[in-house]
């Protein structure tokens, strides 16, 4: 029984170290449309998942800087942001979701700066 426990423990440690080695951090930047601090909160919250280690959107430059594990893709992050109403470089939010944003967050067809 002790032998089985020792083998199981060794196997668990090996698997854990292999998993940790497979996951590396990727740093990316991409444009995300938005206007204000409400947009900032919504955009950053959309990518607040376990694989994301850092996300900060700059409302002046419209750039999201993000650091994430390579177990996910930048496309998946951009899709998540579009799903909450913000256009990205690759994905456009559907009109219904976009139109439900607060007025200060509506960025299409305007040159608002907040």
Buried (B, 14 or more C-beta within 10 A) or exposed (E): EEEEEEEEEEEEEEEEEEEEEEEEEBEEEBBBBBBBEBBBEBBBEBBEEEBBEEBEBEBEEBBBBBBBBEEBEBEEBBBBBBEBBBBBEEBEBEEEEBEEBEEBBBBEEEEEEE
